[in-house]
């Protein structure tokens, strides 16, 4: 598929980005990042880019500059692709374009959050992009307003995508990801998430990072220096 990714601050493009959020996550209007904020991020030197298939915008990504763990970073808040174009490598192209943009702007670290119980995203982040993480935040965003996340506790891993630095991890262990069925009760969801959090926290406190994801077995791979 011939996809073209480029930066944009055009307000009509940003209006399309609003609609992509509605469709990609079945987002309610209260949760949509509006074109005015996207424009402000672009004008302030942040990253705002779209993915075009022909003359149609089928995905987008935006990120703002920040500071994390003593590093100047790019914080990638959202990458979204229209449902009918998902699974075609467009999200990956957006992230690679974002990486190239960061390096041109002398930024060596990109960070973002994702749901650690989303196995598809776990493989994308750890297996393909080779991020690492040693930070788990409980309910980081509070209540969310899309069909995927509404009514759930918004637990997230903060991942670090080091664009030039390479790490050598010596000791590795694996950790099962608990299955959260779509009809899970709120109490059971919280119990499973809390249990997983405690296990991860113990490893993080001992100096481990999540460094990979075994998609065949549904396990995170953790390594220590």
Beta strands, then each sheet from edge to edge (+ up, - down):
strand 1: 3-7
strand 2: 47-53
strand 3: 56-68
strand 4: 71-81
strand 5: 109-114
strand 6: 132-137
strand 7: 156-162
strand 8: 171-176
strand 9: 209-214
strand 10: 219-224
sheet 1: 1+ 2- 3+ 4- 5- 7+ 6-
sheet 2: 8+ 10- 9+
end
